[in-house]
């Protein structure tokens, strides 16, 4: 059994309010993990950076755990990574809009 989060909502119970509940509140365009995720006009700005599946997994884990309401074990991390990668066609998930990220993540909550 999972401990209740700081707002008293249990992860093993249906989400309150709306179709997505807590995840719906996160759909606002706020940084997922403290990183501004707005889509850049060009991709040349990250040539010096190295992004890989491993960095994408770390990004997703950091993002879903950043609110303190859930842990990586509450989500299918591999499915989030694969879906997000298919959407942006890159391992740099900083280009992914926050609303899209949370839509993907909310569809990958483990039952």
Rosetta constraint file for C-alpha pairs under 8 A:
AtomPair CA 1 CA 12 HARMONIC 7.58 0.50
AtomPair CA 2 CA 10 HARMONIC 7.13 0.50
AtomPair CA 2 CA 11 HARMONIC 6.62 0.50
AtomPair CA 2 CA 12 HARMONIC 6.90 0.50
AtomPair CA 3 CA 10 HARMONIC 6.85 0.50
AtomPair CA 3 CA 11 HARMONIC 7.90 0.50
AtomPair CA 4 CA 8 HARMONIC 5.43 0.50
AtomPair CA 4 CA 9 HARMONIC 5.76 0.50
AtomPair CA 4 CA 10 HARMONIC 4.59 0.50
AtomPair CA 4 CA 11 HARMONIC 6.94 0.50
AtomPair CA 5 CA 9 HARMONIC 5.77 0.50
AtomPair CA 5 CA 10 HARMONIC 6.27 0.50
AtomPair CA 5 CA 11 HARMONIC 7.62 0.50
AtomPair CA 5 CA 68 HARMONIC 7.28 0.50
AtomPair CA 5 CA 69 HARMONIC 5.15 0.50
AtomPair CA 5 CA 70 HARMONIC 7.47 0.50
AtomPair CA 6 CA 68 HARMONIC 7.74 0.50
AtomPair CA 6 CA 69 HARMONIC 6.88 0.50
AtomPair CA 9 CA 13 HARMONIC 7.53 0.50
AtomPair CA 9 CA 15 HARMONIC 7.65 0.50
AtomPair CA 9 CA 16 HARMONIC 7.95 0.50
AtomPair CA 11 CA 15 HARMONIC 7.74 0.50
AtomPair CA 11 CA 70 HARMONIC 7.38 0.50
AtomPair CA 11 CA 74 HARMONIC 7.86 0.50
AtomPair CA 12 CA 111 HARMONIC 7.62 0.50
AtomPair CA 15 CA 19 HARMONIC 7.89 0.50
AtomPair CA 15 CA 20 HARMONIC 6.61 0.50
AtomPair CA 15 CA 21 HARMONIC 4.78 0.50
AtomPair CA 15 CA 22 HARMONIC 6.57 0.50
AtomPair CA 16 CA 20 HARMONIC 7.94 0.50
AtomPair CA 16 CA 21 HARMONIC 4.93 0.50
AtomPair CA 16 CA 22 HARMONIC 7.16 0.50
AtomPair CA 17 CA 21 HARMONIC 4.81 0.50
AtomPair CA 17 CA 22 HARMONIC 7.73 0.50
AtomPair CA 18 CA 24 HARMONIC 7.43 0.50
AtomPair CA 19 CA 24 HARMONIC 7.53 0.50
AtomPair CA 20 CA 24 HARMONIC 4.85 0.50
AtomPair CA 20 CA 106 HARMONIC 7.06 0.50
AtomPair CA 21 CA 25 HARMONIC 6.87 0.50
AtomPair CA 22 CA 26 HARMONIC 6.69 0.50
AtomPair CA 23 CA 27 HARMONIC 6.57 0.50
AtomPair CA 23 CA 102 HARMONIC 6.55 0.50
AtomPair CA 23 CA 103 HARMONIC 7.79 0.50
AtomPair CA 23 CA 106 HARMONIC 6.00 0.50
AtomPair CA 24 CA 28 HARMONIC 7.91 0.50
AtomPair CA 24 CA 102 HARMONIC 7.86 0.50
AtomPair CA 26 CA 30 HARMONIC 7.53 0.50
AtomPair CA 26 CA 99 HARMONIC 7.46 0.50
AtomPair CA 26 CA 102 HARMONIC 6.62 0.50
AtomPair CA 27 CA 98 HARMONIC 6.59 0.50
AtomPair CA 27 CA 99 HARMONIC 4.37 0.50
AtomPair CA 27 CA 100 HARMONIC 7.62 0.50
AtomPair CA 27 CA 102 HARMONIC 5.75 0.50
AtomPair CA 27 CA 103 HARMONIC 7.15 0.50
AtomPair CA 28 CA 98 HARMONIC 7.24 0.50
AtomPair CA 28 CA 99 HARMONIC 6.05 0.50
AtomPair CA 29 CA 97 HARMONIC 7.38 0.50
AtomPair CA 29 CA 98 HARMONIC 5.45 0.50
AtomPair CA 29 CA 99 HARMONIC 5.89 0.50
AtomPair CA 30 CA 36 HARMONIC 7.68 0.50
AtomPair CA 30 CA 98 HARMONIC 6.35 0.50
AtomPair CA 31 CA 35 HARMONIC 5.31 0.50
AtomPair CA 31 CA 36 HARMONIC 5.13 0.50
AtomPair CA 31 CA 37 HARMONIC 6.18 0.50
AtomPair CA 31 CA 98 HARMONIC 6.25 0.50
AtomPair CA 32 CA 36 HARMONIC 7.79 0.50
AtomPair CA 32 CA 37 HARMONIC 7.55 0.50
AtomPair CA 32 CA 63 HARMONIC 5.39 0.50
AtomPair CA 32 CA 64 HARMONIC 7.97 0.50
AtomPair CA 32 CA 66 HARMONIC 7.67 0.50
AtomPair CA 32 CA 98 HARMONIC 5.91 0.50
AtomPair CA 32 CA 101 HARMONIC 7.91 0.50
AtomPair CA 33 CA 59 HARMONIC 7.93 0.50
AtomPair CA 33 CA 62 HARMONIC 6.38 0.50
AtomPair CA 33 CA 63 HARMONIC 4.69 0.50
AtomPair CA 33 CA 66 HARMONIC 5.92 0.50
AtomPair CA 35 CA 94 HARMONIC 7.18 0.50
AtomPair CA 36 CA 94 HARMONIC 7.17 0.50
AtomPair CA 37 CA 93 HARMONIC 7.74 0.50
AtomPair CA 37 CA 94 HARMONIC 4.69 0.50
AtomPair CA 37 CA 95 HARMONIC 5.41 0.50
AtomPair CA 37 CA 96 HARMONIC 5.83 0.50
AtomPair CA 37 CA 97 HARMONIC 5.53 0.50
AtomPair CA 37 CA 98 HARMONIC 6.31 0.50
AtomPair CA 38 CA 94 HARMONIC 7.32 0.50
AtomPair CA 38 CA 95 HARMONIC 5.97 0.50
AtomPair CA 38 CA 96 HARMONIC 6.90 0.50
AtomPair CA 38 CA 97 HARMONIC 5.69 0.50
AtomPair CA 38 CA 98 HARMONIC 7.86 0.50
AtomPair CA 39 CA 94 HARMONIC 7.67 0.50
AtomPair CA 39 CA 95 HARMONIC 4.64 0.50
AtomPair CA 39 CA 96 HARMONIC 6.53 0.50
AtomPair CA 39 CA 97 HARMONIC 6.70 0.50
AtomPair CA 40 CA 95 HARMONIC 6.72 0.50
AtomPair CA 43 CA 47 HARMONIC 7.57 0.50
AtomPair CA 51 CA 55 HARMONIC 5.81 0.50
AtomPair CA 51 CA 56 HARMONIC 7.19 0.50
AtomPair CA 51 CA 91 HARMONIC 5.41 0.50
AtomPair CA 51 CA 92 HARMONIC 5.66 0.50
AtomPair CA 52 CA 56 HARMONIC 6.20 0.50
AtomPair CA 52 CA 91 HARMONIC 5.36 0.50
AtomPair CA 52 CA 92 HARMONIC 7.64 0.50
AtomPair CA 53 CA 57 HARMONIC 6.13 0.50
AtomPair CA 53 CA 81 HARMONIC 7.76 0.50
AtomPair CA 53 CA 91 HARMONIC 6.11 0.50
AtomPair CA 54 CA 58 HARMONIC 6.27 0.50
AtomPair CA 55 CA 59 HARMONIC 6.09 0.50
AtomPair CA 55 CA 91 HARMONIC 7.46 0.50
AtomPair CA 56 CA 60 HARMONIC 6.24 0.50
AtomPair CA 56 CA 81 HARMONIC 6.48 0.50
AtomPair CA 56 CA 91 HARMONIC 5.73 0.50
AtomPair CA 56 CA 92 HARMONIC 6.75 0.50
AtomPair CA 56 CA 93 HARMONIC 6.54 0.50
AtomPair CA 57 CA 61 HARMONIC 6.18 0.50
AtomPair CA 57 CA 77 HARMONIC 7.06 0.50
AtomPair CA 57 CA 78 HARMONIC 7.40 0.50
AtomPair CA 57 CA 81 HARMONIC 6.23 0.50
AtomPair CA 58 CA 62 HARMONIC 6.06 0.50
AtomPair CA 59 CA 63 HARMONIC 6.11 0.50
AtomPair CA 59 CA 93 HARMONIC 7.42 0.50
AtomPair CA 60 CA 64 HARMONIC 6.17 0.50
AtomPair CA 60 CA 77 HARMONIC 6.97 0.50
AtomPair CA 60 CA 80 HARMONIC 7.46 0.50
AtomPair CA 60 CA 81 HARMONIC 6.99 0.50
AtomPair CA 61 CA 65 HARMONIC 6.09 0.50
AtomPair CA 61 CA 71 HARMONIC 7.83 0.50
AtomPair CA 61 CA 72 HARMONIC 5.69 0.50
AtomPair CA 61 CA 77 HARMONIC 7.14 0.50
AtomPair CA 62 CA 66 HARMONIC 5.73 0.50
AtomPair CA 63 CA 67 HARMONIC 7.74 0.50
AtomPair CA 64 CA 70 HARMONIC 6.65 0.50
AtomPair CA 64 CA 71 HARMONIC 6.60 0.50
AtomPair CA 64 CA 72 HARMONIC 6.63 0.50
AtomPair CA 64 CA 105 HARMONIC 7.82 0.50
AtomPair CA 65 CA 69 HARMONIC 7.05 0.50
AtomPair CA 65 CA 70 HARMONIC 5.69 0.50
AtomPair CA 65 CA 71 HARMONIC 5.10 0.50
AtomPair CA 65 CA 72 HARMONIC 6.54 0.50
AtomPair CA 70 CA 74 HARMONIC 6.25 0.50
AtomPair CA 71 CA 75 HARMONIC 7.47 0.50
AtomPair CA 72 CA 76 HARMONIC 7.75 0.50
AtomPair CA 72 CA 77 HARMONIC 6.81 0.50
AtomPair CA 74 CA 109 HARMONIC 5.96 0.50
AtomPair CA 74 CA 110 HARMONIC 5.49 0.50
AtomPair CA 75 CA 105 HARMONIC 7.35 0.50
AtomPair CA 75 CA 108 HARMONIC 5.63 0.50
AtomPair CA 75 CA 109 HARMONIC 4.47 0.50
AtomPair CA 75 CA 110 HARMONIC 5.20 0.50
AtomPair CA 76 CA 80 HARMONIC 6.43 0.50
AtomPair CA 76 CA 108 HARMONIC 5.39 0.50
AtomPair CA 76 CA 109 HARMONIC 6.35 0.50
AtomPair CA 76 CA 110 HARMONIC 6.26 0.50
AtomPair CA 77 CA 81 HARMONIC 6.17 0.50
AtomPair CA 77 CA 108 HARMONIC 7.65 0.50
AtomPair CA 78 CA 82 HARMONIC 6.08 0.50
AtomPair CA 79 CA 83 HARMONIC 5.99 0.50
AtomPair CA 79 CA 108 HARMONIC 6.76 0.50
AtomPair CA 80 CA 84 HARMONIC 5.95 0.50
AtomPair CA 80 CA 104 HARMONIC 6.21 0.50
AtomPair CA 80 CA 105 HARMONIC 5.85 0.50
AtomPair CA 80 CA 108 HARMONIC 6.43 0.50
AtomPair CA 81 CA 85 HARMONIC 5.93 0.50
AtomPair CA 82 CA 86 HARMONIC 6.22 0.50
AtomPair CA 83 CA 87 HARMONIC 6.32 0.50
AtomPair CA 83 CA 104 HARMONIC 7.10 0.50
AtomPair CA 84 CA 88 HARMONIC 6.26 0.50
AtomPair CA 84 CA 93 HARMONIC 7.31 0.50
AtomPair CA 84 CA 96 HARMONIC 7.73 0.50
AtomPair CA 84 CA 101 HARMONIC 7.13 0.50
AtomPair CA 84 CA 104 HARMONIC 7.14 0.50
AtomPair CA 85 CA 89 HARMONIC 5.24 0.50
AtomPair CA 85 CA 90 HARMONIC 5.62 0.50
AtomPair CA 85 CA 91 HARMONIC 5.97 0.50
AtomPair CA 85 CA 93 HARMONIC 7.58 0.50
AtomPair CA 86 CA 90 HARMONIC 7.68 0.50
AtomPair CA 88 CA 93 HARMONIC 7.30 0.50
AtomPair CA 88 CA 95 HARMONIC 7.24 0.50
AtomPair CA 88 CA 96 HARMONIC 6.59 0.50
AtomPair CA 96 CA 100 HARMONIC 6.77 0.50
AtomPair CA 96 CA 101 HARMONIC 6.45 0.50
AtomPair CA 97 CA 101 HARMONIC 6.30 0.50
AtomPair CA 98 CA 102 HARMONIC 6.23 0.50
AtomPair CA 99 CA 103 HARMONIC 6.23 0.50
AtomPair CA 100 CA 104 HARMONIC 6.24 0.50
AtomPair CA 101 CA 105 HARMONIC 6.14 0.50
AtomPair CA 102 CA 106 HARMONIC 5.79 0.50
AtomPair CA 103 CA 107 HARMONIC 6.38 0.50
AtomPair CA 104 CA 108 HARMONIC 6.64 0.50
AtomPair CA 105 CA 109 HARMONIC 6.76 0.50
